């Protein structure tokens, strides 16, 4: 049997819309996680299970490197996290796994089920693919060389959940330990372990199953491999597609039988559609799209998603808002087209800024402020941010502010954006140039691009 690596709070949670620059109570969260982790460790050790714990002083990338340097094929890794929600009423525990990995999904479900079985008062939010994270992936799920899962225990701004973990911490620990024991036992039964005295003389080196690769509808001449449920493709394929291999982290590569392979899901960050058919053991890669992905981050341009596709995307992420905001996709497309702004970018930025219209950052729905627009200093507003008379005016202000940053062209609609004339016109035509200007979140552009990819995938554009 292998060992379990347990990380608690390293690097924070890269969740859907968590803005680390605005989160308070970090020390409290760290202490809560450490206290829970320590009980989990004690429980596992009492059962004779080997544990390894990275230092609390390490950041996320250092933690991943520390684990990879010590991990063997029989080990597993778990990250314990506490998140903060856009809405204080959100509750429950979630296991995050690397997307398109059915095995890891089931293992994440084992963890959440074991925890909620021990503490039935917890809402089981189930297993979720890491693509719903703000930047479209979770490093802990993707860059660790052994099977890894991120377990979100509670939402820290939900007083009910927080009190439950504080008063039932030992039950939390036992539930997590039960899930981890089931996971590591399962891993041990699939990987044979031999001692020096009973090691067979004819034992073969570890081999990984081959998988088929379908590239743009055609069978690729070389095979990929399946490692711990994750698909890897030859690095030469990445070069042949014209992608820069150095954009893929070294943690997502391995050498096998004299060939370097890269984790297929890492290609998604290079605007490649990645899907997996477990029945035929075929990886489908698509780089030829109905849209030109080279301009996906250009603020001025034409959007690709239809109003219906945007509406369905909104419904899938927050169905409750459709009664009030069913016309919003139409308004965004119309207002953006008038000013020559890419409505896909504007719409997805709205989803980021409002948390899919749950509204955050102190802005109220009645303000019709869909992009956290600030009011001009001379307006002496008593609220947080600017307010607009109706949804269309709020969308128009958003579009105008994007145009102010991205273009020197004049407006075609009457000016409603309160800070339009305070922007150095045309200073940020590309999405990444908004980072540090629209917000101080260093991952701001990556979050918007990740959401655009999710929109395109749901719409069949990617």
Helices and strands as residue ranges (DSSP letters): E 4-8, H 26-46, E 51-52, H 60-70, E 76-83, E 93-97, H 102-118, E 124-129, G 130-132, H 139-142, E 147-155, H 159-167, H 169-190, E 209-215, E 218-219, E 224-227, E 230-234, H 235-240, G 245-247, G 250-252, E 253-256, E 259-263, G 264-270, E 273-277, E 282-286, G 293-295, H 307-317, G 319-321, H 322-325, H 328-339, H 343-354, G 365-367, G 377-379, H 391-406, G 420-422, G 431-434, H 444-459
